[in-house]
Amino acid sequence: MQTERYIWALFVTVLGLSFLVFCSNLTLLTSEQEEDNNICQKYPKNLVGTIYPNLTDASYKDMEFRFTWVQTGGHHTPTRCKPRERVAILIPFRNRNNHLRILLNNLHPILYRQQLGYTIYVLKQADEKPFNKGMLLNIGYLEAKKDNHTCFVFHDVDLIPENDNILYGCVRSPMHLSRAVNTLNYKLPDKLLLGGVTAWKTKEFEQVNGWSNLFVNWGGEDDDMSYRTIANKLSIFRFRNSVARYQMLKHRRTPVNTARHTQLKDSYTRYKIDGLSSLVYQSPRTQRYQLFTMVSINT
C-alpha cells in the first residue's frame, strides 16, 4: 500500500513539474513571438498612472510646437514597435473650441505614451440643425473606417482623462472608459451606462447597428446605445474606479431632448432599422490640420 502511495505521489509530482515547464515554455514562446514581431507593450513602461489634467487653454500653435510626434491630420504611428491597434478617436463637435484645445492638449500625450497608432477626428456639425451626436458618430465611424482603423473610441469633447492607464486601444469591446466622472462624485450611476467615452471594435459596433440617428439635442442617445448592447447580449467592460477617472469641463448644456423618453420605448427592437443601416448623408468635407482631421458634416 505504501509503495502504491509513493508511486502515485511521484506520478503527481512529475505531472505537476511537466505542466509548469509547459507553461513556462508557452510564456517564453509568447514573449519571444511578441519580441520577434516587435509588438508594442500593452502597458508601456513610460505610463505614469494618475495625472492632473492641464485645464489651461493652450493655443494650437503651442501644441504643434510641443507635440513633435504628431503628423498632419492628428496622426501618429510608433516607430520603435508595432502598435497593437490603429485607433480612431472620434469627437462630436460644434462651437466648443476651447474645450477641444484642452482635450487635445491632454489626450495627445496620453495616446503617445500608450504607443498607439492613432488619428484624432473632429466631427463638426456644420449645419444649424439641432445637434445630432449619434449621426455625427455614425458618419465619423464610416469615414474613419476607410483609413483601416481597428479600434474606434467615441469621445465627448468635455471629458478629460485623469489616468494614462485608461487604455484607449480596445482591449475589450465594447468598453465604457469614462466610468468615474468628477461631476458624479467619481461613481458609476448606472451599470448599464454607455456614454461619455467608449471604445468599440468593428464587429460589436456593427452588430448593434451603430448609434441611433433619431436623438437630437441633449439626452437619450447614450441610453439607447445601452439598450442596443443589452438586446445583442453584449457585456460592457470597464477599468476599475480608481483608474477610469475623468474630469468634466464646465459648459452650457445643450437644450434638452424632451422626446427622449418616448423614443427610448422601442430601442430594443428599433436598433435593427435605425443606425448605420439607415444612414443617408452627403459626402463630408475633410480638412487635415496638424493636430486633428476635421470632418464637416451636414446632418
N, C-alpha and C positions, 0 to 999 in steps of 0.2 A: 504493500500500500504506500509506504514511504517512498519507494522507488518510483512508483507511478506519479505521486505528487511532485517529486523532484523533476521528473521528465516534463510534466505539464508546466511547471513553473519556468523551467528552462526554455520551453517552447514559446510561452507567452513573452518572456524577456527578449528572445531573439526576434519574435514577430514585431514587438514594440520598437526595438532598435532599427529594424529594417524599415518600419514606417517613418521613423524620424529621419533616417538617411534619405528616404524617398522625398519627404517634404523639403529637406534641406536642398537636395538637388533640384527640385522643382522651383524653389525660391531663387536659387542661384541661376537656373536657366532663364527664369523670367527676367531677373536683373540683367543678365548678360544680353538677352534679346533687346531690352529697352536701351542698354548701353550701345549695342551694335546699331540699333535704329536711331540712336541719339534723341529719344523722345524726351520732351521737357517734363520735369518733375510735376507731380500733382500739387505738391506743396513746396514750391521753391524755397531755398534757404534764406532768401532776402526778404521774405514776408515778415512783418513786424507784429501782426495781431491788432490790438486796439490802437486806433489812431484818432486824432482830434481833427475833425473836418476844418478846412480853411474856408471860412464863410465870407472872406473879402471878395469883392467884385474885381477880379483881375481882368486886364484887357486881353483881347485876342493876340495882339502883337507881343505882349509879355509872355503869354503861354507858348506862342510859336518859337520864341527865343529859347525858352527853358526846355520844352519838350522836343529835344533834338531827334528822338527816335521816331516821331510821328511823320508819316509820309502823307502826301497830298490825298485828301479825301477822308482824313481821320483814320488812317490805316497803319497798322504795324504788324510785322512778322518777325519773330525772334530769329537771330542769325546764328546763335550758338547751339540751338537744339531745334528739334522738330515739334511744333505745337500740337497738343492733343486735339484741339478744336479750332475751327475757323468760326469765330463768334461775330454775329451781327448784333450790335447794340441799337435798339430801335426806340427812339424818343419822340412821342407825340408832342406837338408844339404849336403854340400860337401866342404871340405877344408876351413872351416871358424871357426876354433876352438876358436879363441879369441872372435869373435862375439857371439858364443854360450855361452861362460863363462859369458860374460857381460849380455846377455839376462837372463840366469838362475839366476844370482845374483840379478837382479831386479824383475824378474817375480815370483819366488817362494814366496817372502814375500807378494806380492800383492794377489796372489791366496790364501795364508794362511789367510790374513786379511779378504778376502771376504767369508771365511768359506765355501769354495767349496770342494767337493770331487773331486780330480783331479789326473791325471797321465800325465807326460810330455813324449812324444815320439819324439825322434830324428830320422828322416827318412833319412838315409845316402845312397846316390847313390854310390854303391861300385864299379861299372864298370867305364871304361874310356870313355864311350859314351857321346855325348853332354847332358848337364844337362836337365832333363825332370821333371820339377816341378809338372806338373799335374799328371803324372803317379805315382810319389812318394806319392802324397797326396791321390790318389785313393787307392793305396795299403795300405798306412798307415791307412786310414779310415777303410778298411775291416779288417785289423789286430786288430785295436783298438776296433772295434765293437764286437769282440769276448769276450772282457772284460766287456761287458754290459754297455758301456757308453751311456749317454742320450743326450750329447751335444758335438759337435766337433768344435774346434777352429783351423783354419788353419793359421799359424803364420810365417811370414818371419823372418829369424834369425837376421836381421839387424834393426828391429823396436822395440824401447824401449818405453814403456808407460810412460807418464808424469802425470798420474792421476789415483788413485786407485778406482775412481768411474766409470771407464770403466768396466762395469760388464762383466765378462767372462762366465757367466752362461746361455747363450742363453735365455735372457728374451724375445726375439723375434727371428724369423728365416725367411729368412737369415738376419744377421746383419753385417754391414760394420763397424768394430770397429775403424779402423785407418783412420778416416775421415780427421783429420788435422795433416799433417806431416810438420816438420820444413823446409825441403828442398823445399816444395811447399808453403812456407810462411803461413803455417797453414790454408790453404784454400782448399776446395774441388774443384778440377779442372773440374770434370765431375760428375753430379748427378747419372750417371749410373755406376760409378766406383765401382768395387767389388774386390779389390785386397789388398795385404798387410797383414791385419789381419781381418779375417771374422769368424763368428760363425753360425753354422747350426745345426738344428735338423735333425734326420734321415729322416723324411717324406719329407721335402723340398729338401734335398740334393739328395736323390734317385729319386725324381721327375724330377730333371734336369739331372739325369744320371751322377752325379759327375762332375769331371773336364775332359777336353779333354786330350787324350793321345798323341796327334799329335804334340804339340808345344814343341820345344827344344830350348836351349839357352835362350836369353833374349827377351821377348816381345810376346804378343798375348794371352797367356792363361787367363789372367785376363779379357781382353776384351771379349773373347769367353764365359767366365762364365757370364758376364753381359748379353750377347745375349741369353744365355740359360734361365736366370732368366726372361727376358722380354718375351721370347717365351712361358713360362709357366705362365705368368701373375702374377708373384710374386712381392711383394713390397720389396724394400730394406730399412731396418730400420737403423737408426744411432742415437747416442747420439749427443747432441749439440756440436758446435765447441769448446766451452770453456772447455769441458770435454774430448772429444775424441782426445787428442793430443799425438803425438808420435815423438820421435827423431830418425832419421835415422843415423846409423853408417856409417862412410866413408868406401868405399870399391871399389875395381876394378870391373868394370862392366863385366858381362859375355858377350861373343860375341853375337851380335845382330842376332835375327832370321829374316833373310831377306825375308823369305817366308810368314811372318805372315799376310800381307795384303791379299794375295791370299787365305790363309787358312781361314780367317775370313768371306769370302764372303758367305759361306753356313752354318755358325754357327747356324742360326735359325732352320735349318732342320737336320743338321748333328748330333746334340746332341743326337738324338734318338738311333743312332748306334755307337757313339763314346763316350766312358766314362767307367763307371763301368760295363756296359753290354758287352763291347768288351775287357775287361782287361784279358790278359793272362800273368802269371808271375810265376817264380819259388818261392817256399816257402822261405821267407826271413830268415836270421839268426837274432835271437833276443838275446840281451845281456842286463841284468838288472844291471845297475850301481846304485850307491846310489842316484844320483841327476836326473837321467833320464833312460828311456828304449831306447836302441839303436836298431833300426830295419835296418839291412843292406840289401839293395835291388839291384838286378841286373835288369836293365831295358831292 
